[in-house]
Amino acid sequence: MTPIALITGGSRGLGRNTALSIARRGGDVILTYFSKADEANAVVAEIEAMGRKAVALQLDTGDVAAFADFVGRLKAALAATWQRPTFDRLVNNAGHGDYALIADTTEAQFDRLVDVHFKGVFFLTQALLPLLADGGRIINLSSGLTRVSYPGYGAYAAVKGAVETLTLYMAKELGARGITVNTVAPGAIETDFGGGAVRDNPELNKAFAEMTALGRAGLPDDIGPMIASLLSPDNRWVTAQRIEASGGQAI
């Protein structure tokens, strides 16, 4: 049976790269998008061009009240496209960057970071557990900023730290179902994350390159294939781990 992966925030950046990487390995994909349906549909078209199946569903991962409706739409998509009631892989990727020093962070900024990166991950996973097949996989995206600090990312890194702890508890509680749960923590990557800061700001890009053992900032192709590999049967015995993919950042 072809494995089905659900990737939140799969229309751009690392989520898009992960979706395409999974499809190249022979998997099917359900991806969520926040507002840009055209970008999500373009990813679906790329996946279908590989001979795989894909569906895009709208979701605000920071809106817990919307999760029940999303589960209903997911059930309908699974039945219509795959004629089955479950999926096999969950990648909690959706997120945003909000740069602000601790002294300048507003309550609204803080609350949105918590809602999207932590509360949303917790309750979306909870809502999806009945649809996640036994023996499945969960990957929660974190950040290299939970290990090393960079001014302006205090609130963001703090909620990612909470996700890393949550991963340990998920792995423990879901192990009886054969479900593995791991964290992937990318370093600085050239995407549109945080307004494209690492990609578009030469000084920031250079700063991260200089603190990385491999001498450059990361690219989406450094992360998506790694996640796809972690989801493969080869890694069935890996769970409760924080796996950093940063090119040796700040070692």
N, C-alpha and C positions, 0 to 999 in steps of 0.2 A: 504494500500500500504506500502510495506517495505521501511523504510527510508534508503537513501544512503548517506554515509558520505565520503567526500574527505579529506584526511589527508596528508598534505605535510610532507616529511621526515618520512614516516611511516614504513620504513624498519628496524629501530633500535630504541633503547632507549625509550623515552617517547612516540614517535609516534607509535612505534610497540605496546607498551602496550595499548595505547589508541585504536588502531585498533582492537586488540584482545578483549578488554573490550566492545567495541561497538558490536562486533559480538556476544559475550556471551549474550548481551541484545537483540539479535534478529535483529540487523541491518546489512546491507551490506556495503562494504567498497571499495573505490578506494584509493590507496595509491601511493604516489610518492616516488621516490628514486633518488639520485644524480648519483651514479656510480656503486653500488653493486647490480646488478640485481639478483644474487643468493640469497642474504639476503631478498630482496623484494619478490621473488618467494616463499621463505620458509614461509613468513608471509601469503601470499595468500593461500598456501597449508594448513596452520593451520586453517585459517578461513573457507576454504571449508570443512575441516574435521568436522567443527561444523554444517555443513549443510547450511552455508551462502554463498553468492556470493562475489567474490572479484576480483579486477583487479589491476595490478601494472603498472604505467606509469613513464618513465624517465622524470625528470625535474630538471633543475638548477634554483632554485628560485631567484638567484641573476642575472639572464640573462633576462631582460625584453623583449629583442628582440625575445626570444624563446617562449613567451607566446601565440602568435597567433597560432603557430603550435601546442602547447600543447592543446589549446582549440579545435582545429580540431580533435586531437586524442582522447580527452575526449568525444566529441560528438559521435565519432564512437564507443567508448567503451560503452557509455550509450545506444546507439541504438542496438548494437550487444548483450549485456549482459542483459539489462533490458527493452529493447523495449520502452524507454521513452527518452524525450529530456532534462530532468532536474535532478538535484540532490538536496538533502535537507539540508545537514550539511557541513560546511567548517571549518576545523581546521588548522589554519596557524601555524604549529609547526616547520617546517624545520629551522635549524639553526646550528651554530657552536660557540664554545668558542675560544677566542683569548686572552690569558693572557699577558698583558703588562702594566707596569706603564705608566701614562700619558706622562712622560718625555721620554719614550722609544717607544711609539706607532708610527709606520710608517704610512705614508699616504696610502700605499697599504692595511695595516691591517684595517685602519679606513674605507676606501672605501668599502672593502669587507663586513665588518660588516653592514654598511649602506645599501648596495645593497641587502644583504640576509635578514636582520632582519627588515628593514623598507621600503625601496623603493620596494623591491620585494613583501612584504605584501600588500602595497598600490596598486600597478599596477596589481598584480595577482588577487586580490579581484575585482578590477575594471573589468578586463577581464572576470571574471567568473560570474559577476552579472546577465547577461542575461540567464545563465544556472541554477542559484540558484532559487529554487522554492519559491514563496510567502509563508510566514509563516515559512521560514527556519531559520537556526541558523548559526552564525559565532562565533568562539572562536579564539582569538589571544593569543598566548603564550608570556608571559613576564617573569619576574624574580623577586624574592625577593630582588634582588640587586637594584631595583629602590626605595626601602624603606629604606634599610640600606646599608652602604658602606663597601666594602672589597677591599683593595689595589690591583690594577692590572686589575680591571674590569670596569674602568671608561668609556671607549668608548662603550663597550658592554651594560652597564647599561643605558647609554645615549640614545642609539637607542631603547632600550626597553621602556624607558620613552616616546619616541616619539610614539611608538605603543600604549601605554596606552591612550595617548591623541587622537590618530587616532580612537581608539575604541569608544570613546565618540561621535565623529562626525559621524562615521558609524552608531551607534545606532540611532542618531537623524535623519539622512537622509534616512535610510532604514526602519524606524519604520512604515512608511505609507504602506509598503508592508508586515507588520507583521513579519519582520525579526528581531530577537534579536541579539545583538552583545555584547560579554563580553570578559574580559581579565582574563586568569588564570595565576597566578604568582607562580611558584614552588619555594621552597627554595632549599637548597643544596640536590641534589639527586645522588645516587650511579648509574651512568650510564657511558658510554664511552664519554660523553660530556666533552669537554676540555681535551681530551686525557685520560679520566678516572680519573681525578685528585681526585675527592671526593671519588670515589670507591676504588682507588688503593693506595692512599697516606694516610697511617695510621695517620700521624700527622694532615693533613688537615681534615680528617674525624673526628678526635677527637675534633678539634677546632670547627667545625660546630655543632657537637653533644652537646658540652658544652654550646653553645649559643642558644640551642633549648629547649623549655619547655618540650617536650616529651623525651628529653635525647638521641637522636640519629639522624643521617643523614637520609634523606628520601630514599625511594625505589620507583622504577617505579610503583609498585602496589599501592602506595599511591596517584598516580596522574592519571593514565589511567582510573580507575573506577570513579574517581571524575569527570573527563571530560565527560565520558559517562553518568553519572548521570545528569550533567548540560545540556546535550543535550536532555534529556528525556522530555516528555510532562509535567512532574511534575514541571518543571522550566520555563514554558512558559511566566511567568510574570517578569522574571529577565532579565534586560538588562542594558547596560551602566555601568556595575560593574567591579571593579578590585577585584578578589577573590584570596586571597593568600592561597596556600596550602604548608605550611612550617613547620608544627608541632609546631608553636609558636616560630619562629626564632627571636631572638633579641627583645623580648618584655619586 
